[in-house]
Amino acid sequence: MVKFLSQNSRWIIAGFGVLIFGLSQTSWLETSELWQTAEGKLIDRRYWARGERAPDPDLKLLGVENSSFKLDALAPEEIQASPTLQLMRHPEWDRRIHAAILKKLLKAGAKVVVFDFDFEGVTDGDHEFAKALQEYKDHVVIGESFSEENGSNGGRIQKLNTPNDALLLPGTESIVGLANFWPDPDGVFRHGKYHTSIEHEAGLGGFPDNLIHLTVLAVGKFKGRMVMPPDELPNYFDFSGREGIYEALPVENIFVEKLWEAPPFRGGTIFSNKIVVVGQMTEIQHDIHPTPFGNTPGPEIQAQVMAALLRESWLTDSSPLVKVTLALVMLGFALGICLCISNALLKVSLLAASVVLFFAGCQLAFTHCKLVLPMAPPLFCLLASGAFGVVFQFALEQFERLRYRLVLGRYVSENVARTVLEDKRSFEESLRGRKKPVTILFNDIRGFTSMAEAGDPEKLVAQLNEYFGEMVNIIEEQNHGTLQKFIGDAIMAAWGDVHSDGIEIDSIRAVTAALQMRPALAKLNARWKDDPDRQNLSIGIGVNHGEVIYGNIGTHKRMELTVLGDGVNLAARLESATKQFHTDILIGEQTEKLTREQFVFRTVDLLTVKGKQRPVEVYALVGDRSQPAPAWLEKYHAAIKLYRAREFAEAIARLEVVRQEIGHQDYLCDMYVERCKGYLAAPPPPDWDGSYKLLEK
């Protein structure tokens, strides 16, 4: 299966990419809540990245706030001096207030006054307001709005709420404009709808759009001509910024003479030749709406939209062809990166760079070309296809590596297999050869040659494999060593060749492995005891730390990543010497120095091995430090010092005491007693240093 996937990986990745592209173009995904929210957030980020615009000087905002009803910021005499302020104290405003506002602003020189209010109901003062609207019909705009209601069939219908008929005297038809903003599916106001009709909102076609937005009417009256974005594509409002870009001046203050004459009003000159928007600024009136810059009062949204129309600036949505093309281009980037780049880190970096460049391109189009490019479908194609390609190829590589490692692991150590497959630099360095401090372990079965001559070959191989499995597990799995090779019935292992955690840790692991082989062999022998096809085994182990040559040795037909040198040879000599000293584990002096804090050792001899001039201290492994050292060990070492100091008689006496404390026959004690007796009879030469020359290999 892995082989099939690997051979067809390019087609699989390309096919998945095509599937992702097709999915990105479906209405099912495009109309999903998550998708629309994501696209909306990406658009909002572009507004923020572009930054805020300065307020248009031709626009002013008069706000009806909580203070406009309570008038708590005004003195009683100021309220008493103005009939309009006295009317404002009532919760339901008399329309004479709106008439007074209109007259005050137009007398101050305002060019257009926009009332962002609902004038559907009938109230006192409608007659006065209607006369003012008729008088100033070329300089005023009031609103009407759609609202959703339950229809007779149980569905939702759009109802147009128009100003009451009493306000619309003959000739005032041009003062009414739509005040609605239609939110996007995620509830945020972004799109513009500058003209529509009742039939259009009801889903019917073939009728003219006879309802114009009040922002368009206001700007048209201000500029003397109609300004409106083209109808070919949907448009986004070119918002100026956050709430407060247009400072809302309290409407009640224009009726206090002292405040009217002072800044910022300056006798009304602030409104001269301006569009003035009057509207509710309080959240309690439900006229606070979300925009890309955050929640903003409705009248300020109207002001920001008018500012964009005055600049004839709007953001155009992309055509369907552009949307499809962008998605295909980003899909091409993803497939090109995944199929043409082999390095996984480089793939991820290029995909990340593509995302950054795409964001930058969309921002440039937004800021300088006023074009809103779609981001969700192209990013979906890029990231979904790219992520699948990277993960799929990475998973295939891991499966391939695992497969190769399993195959390679049958012939070389797990550490070597890992180096070959994963650490290419280390492996290439090993091909040239280098010196390294390494701890070597040799393990050999005693008397295997005679066993092989007398035993059944098939049964012997089966037992040998069982034994090797246990020993190799101790080396590789439990102590993270490298199985260098099998030499007949012997095992050669190393720590620090392929990988090192430090020479001390390497040596500790090697000695730990040697120590663990004792009980492991005992368990095997116990299991084989009643099996006629199995024989009892005994082993000898030599462990030595030293500098070796590490490299790939052999010919072009057969190579072997191995170690060689004096350090390896001494470990082999120590393993062989276990037979002469009647012990199962011998440790070299460098290994003992590195591990003496963790293990208990017993001096065996000062050996001069064949081919070496300098004698080497050799130790037997007693155990680890989890158990206290035997009481006799210190006395034994004292006796060895006496022996090397040529005090042979005293050494014999001490050794006899040690042998008694051990409680059974001890070969090393017997060996030294015999040597002492021999030297008493025939003293060693003056240059004798206490060493013993090991002639056997």
ZATOR-486633 format. One record per residue (C-alpha): chain; residue in one letter; x, y, z; residue number from 1. Coordinates in steps of 0.5 Angstrom, whole numbers, plus 500, padded with zeros to 3 digits. Each point is the difference from the previous one (the first is absolute). Last residue first. Layout:
% residues N
NODE kette rest east north  up  nr
NODE     A    a    X     Y   Z NUM
...
***
This chain:
% residues 697
NODE kette rest east north  up  nr
NODE     A    k  590   473 546 697
NODE     A    e  504   497 504 696
NODE     A    l  507   502 503 695
NODE     A    l  497   505 506 694
NODE     A    k  506   503 503 693
NODE     A    y  499   501 507 692
NODE     A    s  502   507 504 691
NODE     A    g  503   501 507 690
NODE     A    d  505   505 497 689
NODE     A    w  506   495 500 688
NODE     A    d  506   504 498 687
NODE     A    p  504   497 506 686
NODE     A    p  499   493 497 685
NODE     A    p  495   496 504 684
NODE     A    p  501   496 506 683
NODE     A    a  501   492 499 682
NODE     A    a  498   496 506 681
NODE     A    l  496   506 503 680
NODE     A    y  498   502 493 679
NODE     A    g  497   493 499 678
NODE     A    k  496   500 507 677
NODE     A    c  497   507 498 676
NODE     A    r  498   498 493 675
NODE     A    e  496   494 503 674
NODE     A    v  497   504 505 673
NODE     A    y  498   505 495 672
NODE     A    m  497   494 496 671
NODE     A    d  496   497 506 670
NODE     A    c  497   507 502 669
NODE     A    l  498   501 492 668
NODE     A    y  497   493 500 667
NODE     A    d  496   501 506 666
NODE     A    q  497   494 504 665
NODE     A    h  495   501 504 664
NODE     A    g  498   504 506 663
NODE     A    i  502   507 498 662
NODE     A    e  502   501 507 661
NODE     A    q  505   494 500 660
NODE     A    r  503   502 493 659
NODE     A    v  501   508 503 658
NODE     A    v  504   497 506 657
NODE     A    e  504   496 495 656
NODE     A    l  502   506 496 655
NODE     A    r  502   504 506 654
NODE     A    a  505   494 502 653
NODE     A    i  502   499 493 652
NODE     A    a  501   508 499 651
NODE     A    e  504   500 506 650
NODE     A    a  505   495 498 649
NODE     A    f  501   503 493 648
NODE     A    e  502   507 502 647
NODE     A    r  502   502 493 646
NODE     A    a  496   506 499 645
NODE     A    r  496   497 495 644
NODE     A    y  498   495 505 643
NODE     A    l  499   505 505 642
NODE     A    k  495   504 496 641
NODE     A    i  496   494 498 640
NODE     A    a  499   498 507 639
NODE     A    a  497   507 501 638
NODE     A    h  496   499 495 637
NODE     A    y  497   493 503 636
NODE     A    k  499   504 507 635
NODE     A    e  496   505 496 634
NODE     A    l  496   495 497 633
NODE     A    w  499   495 506 632
NODE     A    a  494   504 502 631
NODE     A    p  496   499 494 630
NODE     A    a  498   507 496 629
NODE     A    p  493   503 502 628
NODE     A    q  494   498 496 627
NODE     A    s  497   505 495 626
NODE     A    r  507   502 498 625
NODE     A    d  501   495 494 624
NODE     A    g  503   493 500 623
NODE     A    v  506   496 501 622
NODE     A    l  503   502 493 621
NODE     A    a  507   497 500 620
NODE     A    y  506   505 498 619
NODE     A    v  506   501 496 618
NODE     A    e  506   505 501 617
NODE     A    v  503   501 493 616
NODE     A    p  508   498 499 615
NODE     A    r  504   505 495 614
NODE     A    q  503   496 495 613
NODE     A    k  495   497 496 612
NODE     A    g  500   495 494 611
NODE     A    k  498   495 505 610
NODE     A    v  496   502 506 609
NODE     A    t  504   503 506 608
NODE     A    l  495   499 506 607
NODE     A    l  500   503 507 606
NODE     A    d  495   495 503 605
NODE     A    v  493   499 502 604
NODE     A    t  498   506 504 603
NODE     A    r  493   499 503 602
NODE     A    f  495   505 497 601
NODE     A    v  493   503 503 600
NODE     A    f  496   504 496 599
NODE     A    q  497   507 499 598
NODE     A    e  506   505 503 597
NODE     A    r  505   495 497 596
NODE     A    t  497   501 493 595
NODE     A    l  505   505 496 594
NODE     A    k  506   497 503 593
NODE     A    e  498   493 500 592
NODE     A    t  499   501 492 591
NODE     A    q  507   503 499 590
NODE     A    e  503   494 504 589
NODE     A    g  497   495 496 588
NODE     A    i  494   495 503 587
NODE     A    l  500   493 500 586
NODE     A    i  494   496 501 585
NODE     A    d  498   492 501 584
NODE     A    t  506   498 504 583
NODE     A    h  505   494 501 582
NODE     A    f  506   505 499 581
NODE     A    q  502   496 494 580
NODE     A    k  494   499 496 579
NODE     A    t  498   508 501 578
NODE     A    a  506   501 497 577
NODE     A    s  497   499 493 576
NODE     A    e  495   506 501 575
NODE     A    l  506   504 503 574
NODE     A    r  503   499 493 573
NODE     A    a  494   502 496 572
NODE     A    a  500   506 504 571
NODE     A    l  507   501 499 570
NODE     A    n  499   499 493 569
NODE     A    v  495   505 499 568
NODE     A    g  503   506 504 567
NODE     A    d  507   498 496 566
NODE     A    g  496   502 493 565
NODE     A    l  494   498 496 564
NODE     A    v  493   503 500 563
NODE     A    t  494   498 495 562
NODE     A    l  496   502 494 561
NODE     A    e  500   494 495 560
NODE     A    m  501   500 493 559
NODE     A    r  499   495 495 558
NODE     A    k  501   500 492 557
NODE     A    h  504   506 500 556
NODE     A    t  505   498 505 555
NODE     A    g  500   500 508 554
NODE     A    i  500   505 506 553
NODE     A    n  495   506 501 552
NODE     A    g  503   504 506 551
NODE     A    y  502   500 507 550
NODE     A    i  507   500 502 549
NODE     A    v  500   499 508 548
NODE     A    e  502   503 506 547
NODE     A    g  499   497 506 546
NODE     A    h  495   496 505 545
NODE     A    n  500   493 501 544
NODE     A    v  495   495 502 543
NODE     A    g  501   492 500 542
NODE     A    i  495   495 501 541
NODE     A    g  501   492 500 540
NODE     A    i  494   496 500 539
NODE     A    s  497   493 502 538
NODE     A    l  494   496 497 537
NODE     A    n  496   494 502 536
NODE     A    q  498   496 494 535
NODE     A    r  493   500 497 534
NODE     A    d  496   495 496 533
NODE     A    p  499   495 506 532
NODE     A    d  496   506 503 531
NODE     A    d  500   499 508 530
NODE     A    k  505   505 501 529
NODE     A    w  499   505 494 528
NODE     A    r  496   505 504 527
NODE     A    a  505   500 506 526
NODE     A    n  505   501 495 525
NODE     A    l  496   506 497 524
NODE     A    k  499   503 507 523
NODE     A    a  507   499 502 522
NODE     A    l  502   503 493 521
NODE     A    a  496   506 501 520
NODE     A    p  502   501 508 519
NODE     A    r  508   500 497 518
NODE     A    m  498   504 494 517
NODE     A    q  498   506 504 516
NODE     A    l  507   502 503 515
NODE     A    a  503   500 493 514
NODE     A    a  494   505 498 513
NODE     A    t  501   504 506 512
NODE     A    v  508   500 498 511
NODE     A    a  498   503 493 510
NODE     A    r  495   505 503 509
NODE     A    i  505   503 505 508
NODE     A    s  505   500 495 507
NODE     A    d  496   504 495 506
NODE     A    i  497   504 505 505
NODE     A    e  507   502 502 504
NODE     A    i  503   501 493 503
NODE     A    g  494   505 499 502
NODE     A    d  493   499 497 501
NODE     A    s  503   497 493 500
NODE     A    h  498   498 494 499
NODE     A    v  502   495 494 498
NODE     A    d  507   498 504 497
NODE     A    g  498   502 507 496
NODE     A    w  498   493 503 495
NODE     A    a  503   494 496 494
NODE     A    a  498   493 500 493
NODE     A    m  503   494 497 492
NODE     A    i  497   493 501 491
NODE     A    a  503   493 500 490
NODE     A    d  497   494 498 489
NODE     A    g  503   501 493 488
NODE     A    i  502   507 500 487
NODE     A    f  494   503 500 486
NODE     A    k  500   508 498 485
NODE     A    q  500   507 503 484
NODE     A    l  494   500 504 483
NODE     A    t  499   507 502 482
NODE     A    g  498   502 507 481
NODE     A    h  494   503 502 480
NODE     A    n  500   497 507 479
NODE     A    q  493   496 501 478
NODE     A    e  499   500 492 477
NODE     A    e  506   499 497 476
NODE     A    i  505   496 505 475
NODE     A    i  495   496 504 474
NODE     A    n  496   499 494 473
NODE     A    v  506   497 496 472
NODE     A    m  501   495 506 471
NODE     A    e  493   497 500 470
NODE     A    g  500   500 493 469
NODE     A    f  507   497 500 468
NODE     A    y  498   494 504 467
NODE     A    e  494   498 496 466
NODE     A    n  504   500 494 465
NODE     A    l  505   496 503 464
NODE     A    q  495   495 503 463
NODE     A    a  497   500 493 462
NODE     A    v  507   499 497 461
NODE     A    l  501   494 504 460
NODE     A    k  494   497 499 459
NODE     A    e  501   500 492 458
NODE     A    p  507   498 501 457
NODE     A    d  499   494 505 456
NODE     A    g  506   500 505 455
NODE     A    a  507   497 500 454
NODE     A    e  504   504 496 453
NODE     A    a  496   507 502 452
NODE     A    m  501   498 507 451
NODE     A    s  507   499 499 450
NODE     A    t  501   507 497 449
NODE     A    f  495   503 505 448
NODE     A    g  504   499 506 447
NODE     A    r  499   507 503 446
NODE     A    i  495   504 497 445
NODE     A    d  503   507 498 444
NODE     A    n  498   507 502 443
NODE     A    f  505   506 498 442
NODE     A    l  498   507 502 441
NODE     A    i  503   507 497 440
NODE     A    t  500   507 503 439
NODE     A    v  501   505 495 438
NODE     A    p  505   506 500 437
NODE     A    k  500   502 492 436
NODE     A    k  505   500 495 435
NODE     A    r  497   502 493 434
NODE     A    g  499   496 493 433
NODE     A    r  498   503 493 432
NODE     A    l  493   496 500 431
NODE     A    s  499   502 507 430
NODE     A    e  499   507 498 429
NODE     A    e  495   498 495 428
NODE     A    f  496   497 505 427
NODE     A    s  500   505 505 426
NODE     A    r  498   505 494 425
NODE     A    k  494   495 498 424
NODE     A    d  497   500 507 423
NODE     A    e  494   497 498 422
NODE     A    l  500   493 496 421
NODE     A    v  507   498 501 420
NODE     A    t  501   503 507 419
NODE     A    r  493   496 502 418
NODE     A    a  503   494 497 417
NODE     A    v  506   500 504 416
NODE     A    n  496   501 506 415
NODE     A    e  496   494 499 414
NODE     A    s  506   496 499 413
NODE     A    v  501   497 493 412
NODE     A    y  497   494 496 411
NODE     A    r  493   499 502 410
NODE     A    g  500   508 502 409
NODE     A    l  501   501 493 408
NODE     A    v  493   497 498 407
NODE     A    l  496   503 506 406
NODE     A    r  504   507 499 405
NODE     A    y  498   500 492 404
NODE     A    r  493   499 502 403
NODE     A    l  500   505 506 402
NODE     A    r  503   505 495 401
NODE     A    e  495   498 495 400
NODE     A    f  494   501 505 399
NODE     A    q  504   507 502 398
NODE     A    e  501   502 493 397
NODE     A    l  492   498 498 396
NODE     A    a  498   504 506 395
NODE     A    f  504   506 498 394
NODE     A    q  497   500 493 393
NODE     A    f  493   500 503 392
NODE     A    v  502   505 505 391
NODE     A    v  503   505 495 390
NODE     A    g  495   499 494 389
NODE     A    f  494   500 505 388
NODE     A    a  502   506 503 387
NODE     A    g  501   503 493 386
NODE     A    s  494   498 498 385
NODE     A    a  496   503 506 384
NODE     A    l  504   506 500 383
NODE     A    l  500   502 493 382
NODE     A    c  493   499 498 381
NODE     A    f  497   502 507 380
NODE     A    l  505   506 499 379
NODE     A    p  497   502 493 378
NODE     A    p  493   498 502 377
NODE     A    a  500   505 507 376
NODE     A    m  504   506 497 375
NODE     A    p  495   503 495 374
NODE     A    l  503   506 497 373
NODE     A    v  497   507 502 372
NODE     A    l  502   505 495 371
NODE     A    k  501   507 502 370
NODE     A    c  506   500 496 369
NODE     A    h  505   503 505 368
NODE     A    t  498   498 506 367
NODE     A    f  496   493 499 366
NODE     A    a  504   498 494 365
NODE     A    l  506   501 504 364
NODE     A    q  497   497 506 363
NODE     A    c  499   494 495 362
NODE     A    g  507   500 498 361
NODE     A    a  503   500 507 360
NODE     A    f  495   494 502 359
NODE     A    f  502   496 494 358
NODE     A    l  507   502 501 357
NODE     A    v  500   497 508 356
NODE     A    v  496   494 498 355
NODE     A    s  505   498 494 354
NODE     A    a  506   501 505 353
NODE     A    a  496   495 505 352
NODE     A    l  500   495 494 351
NODE     A    l  507   502 499 350
NODE     A    s  502   498 507 349
NODE     A    v  496   494 500 348
NODE     A    k  503   497 494 347
NODE     A    l  507   502 502 346
NODE     A    l  499   497 507 345
NODE     A    a  498   493 496 344
NODE     A    n  506   500 495 343
NODE     A    s  498   497 493 342
NODE     A    i  497   506 497 341
NODE     A    c  496   499 493 340
NODE     A    l  494   496 502 339
NODE     A    c  498   504 506 338
NODE     A    i  502   507 498 337
NODE     A    g  497   499 493 336
NODE     A    l  494   497 503 335
NODE     A    a  499   506 505 334
NODE     A    f  502   505 495 333
NODE     A    g  495   497 495 332
NODE     A    l  494   500 505 331
NODE     A    m  502   508 501 330
NODE     A    v  499   501 493 329
NODE     A    l  494   496 499 328
NODE     A    a  497   504 506 327
NODE     A    l  502   506 497 326
NODE     A    t  497   499 494 325
NODE     A    v  493   497 502 324
NODE     A    k  499   507 504 323
NODE     A    v  503   504 495 322
NODE     A    l  494   497 495 321
NODE     A    p  495   501 505 320
NODE     A    s  501   507 500 319
NODE     A    s  504   504 506 318
NODE     A    d  496   504 505 317
NODE     A    t  501   508 499 316
NODE     A    l  502   504 506 315
NODE     A    w  497   507 499 314
NODE     A    s  503   507 499 313
NODE     A    e  496   506 497 312
NODE     A    r  503   504 505 311
NODE     A    l  493   503 502 310
NODE     A    l  498   493 499 309
NODE     A    a  505   498 506 308
NODE     A    a  498   505 504 307
NODE     A    m  493   499 499 306
NODE     A    v  501   493 503 305
NODE     A    q  504   502 506 304
NODE     A    a  494   505 502 303
NODE     A    q  495   494 499 302
NODE     A    i  504   496 504 301
NODE     A    e  501   506 505 300
NODE     A    p  492   500 500 299
NODE     A    g  500   493 502 298
NODE     A    p  504   500 506 297
NODE     A    t  507   495 499 296
NODE     A    n  502   494 503 295
NODE     A    g  507   497 497 294
NODE     A    f  504   503 494 293
NODE     A    p  498   495 495 292
NODE     A    t  493   502 502 291
NODE     A    p  495   497 506 290
NODE     A    h  493   505 501 289
NODE     A    i  498   504 505 288
NODE     A    d  493   503 499 287
NODE     A    h  496   496 505 286
NODE     A    q  497   506 503 285
NODE     A    i  503   498 507 284
NODE     A    e  507   500 496 283
NODE     A    t  500   507 500 282
NODE     A    m  502   505 494 281
NODE     A    q  493   501 497 280
NODE     A    g  501   505 494 279
NODE     A    v  501   506 497 278
NODE     A    v  505   500 494 277
NODE     A    v  502   507 498 276
NODE     A    i  503   501 493 275
NODE     A    k  504   507 499 274
NODE     A    n  500   506 497 273
NODE     A    s  500   504 507 272
NODE     A    f  499   495 506 271
NODE     A    i  506   502 504 270
NODE     A    t  498   507 498 269
NODE     A    g  494   499 505 268
NODE     A    g  502   506 505 267
NODE     A    r  506   497 501 266
NODE     A    f  498   493 501 265
NODE     A    p  506   497 503 264
NODE     A    p  501   505 503 263
NODE     A    a  496   505 503 262
NODE     A    e  494   504 497 261
NODE     A    w  495   494 500 260
NODE     A    l  503   498 508 259
NODE     A    k  497   507 502 258
NODE     A    e  494   500 496 257
NODE     A    v  498   493 503 256
NODE     A    f  496   497 494 255
NODE     A    i  506   497 496 254
NODE     A    n  502   496 507 253
NODE     A    e  494   495 499 252
NODE     A    v  503   497 494 251
NODE     A    p  506   497 504 250
NODE     A    l  506   501 495 249
NODE     A    a  502   493 497 248
NODE     A    e  507   500 498 247
NODE     A    y  501   496 494 246
NODE     A    i  506   495 500 245
NODE     A    g  496   498 507 244
NODE     A    e  499   493 499 243
NODE     A    r  505   497 496 242
NODE     A    g  503   501 493 241
NODE     A    s  498   504 493 240
NODE     A    f  496   494 497 239
NODE     A    d  501   499 492 238
NODE     A    f  493   496 500 237
NODE     A    y  501   494 496 236
NODE     A    n  497   499 493 235
NODE     A    p  496   495 496 234
NODE     A    l  502   499 493 233
NODE     A    e  497   503 494 232
NODE     A    d  496   505 503 231
NODE     A    p  504   506 500 230
NODE     A    p  502   504 506 229
NODE     A    m  495   506 501 228
NODE     A    v  501   508 500 227
NODE     A    m  494   504 497 226
NODE     A    r  501   507 499 225
NODE     A    g  499   507 503 224
NODE     A    k  506   498 505 223
NODE     A    f  496   501 506 222
NODE     A    k  493   498 498 221
NODE     A    g  504   494 497 220
NODE     A    v  504   498 506 219
NODE     A    a  493   500 504 218
NODE     A    l  496   496 495 217
NODE     A    v  506   495 500 216
NODE     A    t  500   500 507 215
NODE     A    l  493   499 501 214
NODE     A    h  500   494 496 213
NODE     A    i  495   500 493 212
NODE     A    l  494   496 500 211
NODE     A    n  497   499 492 210
NODE     A    d  504   494 498 209
NODE     A    p  496   498 494 208
NODE     A    f  496   494 500 207
NODE     A    g  502   494 496 206
NODE     A    g  501   495 506 205
NODE     A    l  497   498 506 204
NODE     A    g  504   498 506 203
NODE     A    a  496   504 505 202
NODE     A    e  506   505 501 201
NODE     A    h  499   501 493 200
NODE     A    e  493   501 500 199
NODE     A    i  501   505 505 198
NODE     A    s  505   504 496 197
NODE     A    t  508   501 500 196
NODE     A    h  505   505 500 195
NODE     A    y  506   501 503 194
NODE     A    k  502   493 503 193
NODE     A    g  507   501 503 192
NODE     A    h  503   494 503 191
NODE     A    r  504   500 507 190
NODE     A    f  496   500 506 189
NODE     A    v  501   494 504 188
NODE     A    g  495   495 502 187
NODE     A    d  504   494 498 186
NODE     A    p  495   499 494 185
NODE     A    d  502   507 498 184
NODE     A    p  496   505 502 183
NODE     A    w  495   504 496 182
NODE     A    f  500   508 502 181
NODE     A    n  493   503 500 180
NODE     A    a  499   508 500 179
NODE     A    l  497   500 493 178
NODE     A    g  498   507 497 177
NODE     A    v  494   505 501 176
NODE     A    i  502   507 498 175
NODE     A    s  498   499 493 174
NODE     A    e  493   499 500 173
NODE     A    t  499   507 504 172
NODE     A    g  496   504 494 171
NODE     A    p  493   499 503 170
NODE     A    l  500   499 508 169
NODE     A    l  504   494 503 168
NODE     A    l  499   501 508 167
NODE     A    a  493   498 500 166
NODE     A    d  501   494 496 165
NODE     A    n  504   496 506 164
NODE     A    p  507   499 498 163
NODE     A    t  501   493 497 162
NODE     A    n  501   493 503 161
NODE     A    l  501   495 494 160
NODE     A    k  499   493 502 159
NODE     A    q  504   494 498 158
NODE     A    i  497   494 501 157
NODE     A    r  502   494 505 156
NODE     A    g  496   493 499 155
NODE     A    g  494   497 504 154
NODE     A    n  496   501 494 153
NODE     A    s  496   506 502 152
NODE     A    g  507   504 501 151
NODE     A    n  504   501 506 150
NODE     A    e  504   507 500 149
NODE     A    e  506   502 498 148
NODE     A    s  502   507 499 147
NODE     A    f  501   505 494 146
NODE     A    s  502   507 502 145
NODE     A    e  498   507 498 144
NODE     A    g  504   506 501 143
NODE     A    i  500   508 500 142
NODE     A    v  504   504 495 141
NODE     A    v  500   508 500 140
NODE     A    h  503   506 496 139
NODE     A    d  496   500 494 138
NODE     A    k  494   499 504 137
NODE     A    y  501   506 504 136
NODE     A    e  493   503 500 135
NODE     A    q  496   493 499 134
NODE     A    l  504   497 506 133
NODE     A    a  499   506 504 132
NODE     A    k  493   499 499 131
NODE     A    a  500   493 502 130
NODE     A    f  503   501 506 129
NODE     A    e  495   505 502 128
NODE     A    h  494   496 498 127
NODE     A    d  503   494 504 126
NODE     A    g  501   504 506 125
NODE     A    d  496   495 505 124
NODE     A    t  501   493 498 123
NODE     A    v  499   495 494 122
NODE     A    g  504   493 499 121
NODE     A    e  505   499 494 120
NODE     A    f  505   505 501 119
NODE     A    d  506   495 502 118
NODE     A    f  506   505 501 117
NODE     A    d  507   501 496 116
NODE     A    f  498   507 498 115
NODE     A    v  505   503 495 114
NODE     A    v  501   507 499 113
NODE     A    v  503   503 494 112
NODE     A    k  503   507 499 111
NODE     A    a  501   502 507 110
NODE     A    g  500   508 500 109
NODE     A    a  498   501 507 108
NODE     A    k  493   502 498 107
NODE     A    l  500   493 497 106
NODE     A    l  503   497 507 105
NODE     A    k  495   504 504 104
NODE     A    k  494   498 495 103
NODE     A    l  501   493 500 102
NODE     A    i  501   499 508 101
NODE     A    a  494   504 501 100
NODE     A    a  496   496 495  99
NODE     A    h  503   494 504  98
NODE     A    i  497   503 507  97
NODE     A    r  494   501 497  96
NODE     A    r  499   493 499  95
NODE     A    d  498   499 507  94
NODE     A    w  505   495 503  93
NODE     A    e  498   494 504  92
NODE     A    p  503   500 507  91
NODE     A    h  499   507 501  90
NODE     A    r  505   505 502  89
NODE     A    m  502   502 493  88
NODE     A    l  493   504 500  87
NODE     A    q  504   505 505  86
NODE     A    l  506   500 496  85
NODE     A    t  496   502 494  84
NODE     A    p  496   506 504  83
NODE     A    s  507   503 502  82
NODE     A    a  502   504 506  81
NODE     A    q  497   496 505  80
NODE     A    i  505   494 498  79
NODE     A    e  506   506 501  78
NODE     A    e  497   502 507  77
NODE     A    p  500   493 502  76
NODE     A    a  507   499 499  75
NODE     A    l  502   495 494  74
NODE     A    a  504   493 501  73
NODE     A    d  494   497 503  72
NODE     A    l  496   501 493  71
NODE     A    k  497   493 502  70
NODE     A    f  498   499 493  69
NODE     A    s  506   502 496  68
NODE     A    s  504   498 505  67
NODE     A    n  498   493 498  66
NODE     A    e  503   501 493  65
NODE     A    v  497   503 494  64
NODE     A    g  507   502 496  63
NODE     A    l  501   505 495  62
NODE     A    l  505   498 495  61
NODE     A    k  504   504 495  60
NODE     A    l  502   499 493  59
NODE     A    d  504   504 495  58
NODE     A    p  507   500 504  57
NODE     A    d  500   492 498  56
NODE     A    p  503   497 506  55
NODE     A    a  507   497 500  54
NODE     A    r  501   493 497  53
NODE     A    e  501   494 505  52
NODE     A    g  505   495 498  51
NODE     A    r  502   495 494  50
NODE     A    a  501   495 505  49
NODE     A    w  494   501 504  48
NODE     A    y  496   499 494  47
NODE     A    r  504   494 497  46
NODE     A    r  498   497 507  45
NODE     A    d  493   501 499  44
NODE     A    i  500   496 493  43
NODE     A    l  504   494 503  42
NODE     A    k  494   500 506  41
NODE     A    g  495   500 494  40
NODE     A    e  503   494 497  39
NODE     A    a  500   496 506  38
NODE     A    t  493   502 502  37
NODE     A    q  498   498 493  36
NODE     A    w  503   493 500  35
NODE     A    l  498   499 508  34
NODE     A    e  493   501 498  33
NODE     A    s  500   496 494  32
NODE     A    t  497   504 494  31
NODE     A    e  507   499 496  30
NODE     A    l  501   492 502  29
NODE     A    w  493   498 497  28
NODE     A    s  500   505 494  27
NODE     A    t  506   496 498  26
NODE     A    q  506   503 497  25
NODE     A    s  505   498 506  24
NODE     A    l  498   493 499  23
NODE     A    g  502   500 493  22
NODE     A    f  507   503 502  21
NODE     A    i  500   495 506  20
NODE     A    l  499   494 495  19
NODE     A    v  505   503 495  18
NODE     A    g  505   500 505  17
NODE     A    f  499   493 503  16
NODE     A    g  501   497 492  15
NODE     A    a  506   504 500  14
NODE     A    i  503   497 507  13
NODE     A    i  497   493 497  12
NODE     A    w  503   501 493  11
NODE     A    r  507   502 503  10
NODE     A    s  500   494 506   9
NODE     A    n  499   495 495   8
NODE     A    q  506   496 501   7
NODE     A    s  500   501 507   6
NODE     A    l  493   498 501   5
NODE     A    f  501   494 496   4
NODE     A    k  506   498 504   3
NODE     A    v  497   502 507   2
NODE     A    m  494   495 498   1
***
